[in-house]
Every structure is written in structure tokens, then in C-alpha cells.
Amino acid sequence: MADGDTGFRALRDLSGEGIRVAIDDFGTGYSSLEQLRRMPVDVVKVDRSFVRGMAADSIDRELVAAVVGMGRALKLIVVAEGIETPEQAEVLRELGCDIGQGFLFAKPLPAAELNGLVIANAP
């Protein structure tokens, strides 16, 4: 987004082609709420550093709750990164987070192994 309007136009073009756009590591670096509100994004991903700190730091939990609430208000899908414990997953469920990813569910794996993992864990 360092290109300003050029970056916004590129995102609008991608969105217009049906490509879904995600903002990764939200809450770290330069995360402008104004930009998030204006950008044609579909998904906001909560940075793992906030998820990791939720158990020990109530401020991190409140920050995650705020991002989830903001995502809902903006009609975005909210993804929490770096879930490593069942307790983190439960807190995120309670907060209304849409999707979780992390080692609790699976380690990174080749795409060819994904179908087997999904089938093995299907209800």
C-alpha cells in the first residue's frame, strides 16, 4: 500500500475480477483503519503475536476482541493466525472469530497432502 492510490486501484481491479483479498498480520506495522475501511478487502487476519499473548495478557485478548468486532462491523471474514492451544481456540470461538489457523490444527504441509487431511477430519 506504499503506492497510495495506485495500490487501492490495483486492489479494486483484483476485487472486480472476483479475487478475494486478505490483509495479513493486521495490528502490526502500519495498519490504518481508514485504509481498511476504504480498501476492497474480504478478510482480515489477526497477527499471531496477539493470539499468542491472549492467555497471559488481558490487553492482547481485548485487542483481538476489538479486531474481531471491527471485522464484523466491516462485514469482513476474521482469521486468527498462530493458534497453538485448545484454550486459544476456545477464546477465539467465544469472541466470534470466523476462522482459525495454526499448529493446533495442522503443521504446514504440501498441497498434495491437504485432501487426505480434510477427509480424515471430516465429520
Disulfide bonds with the S-S distance in Angstrom:
none
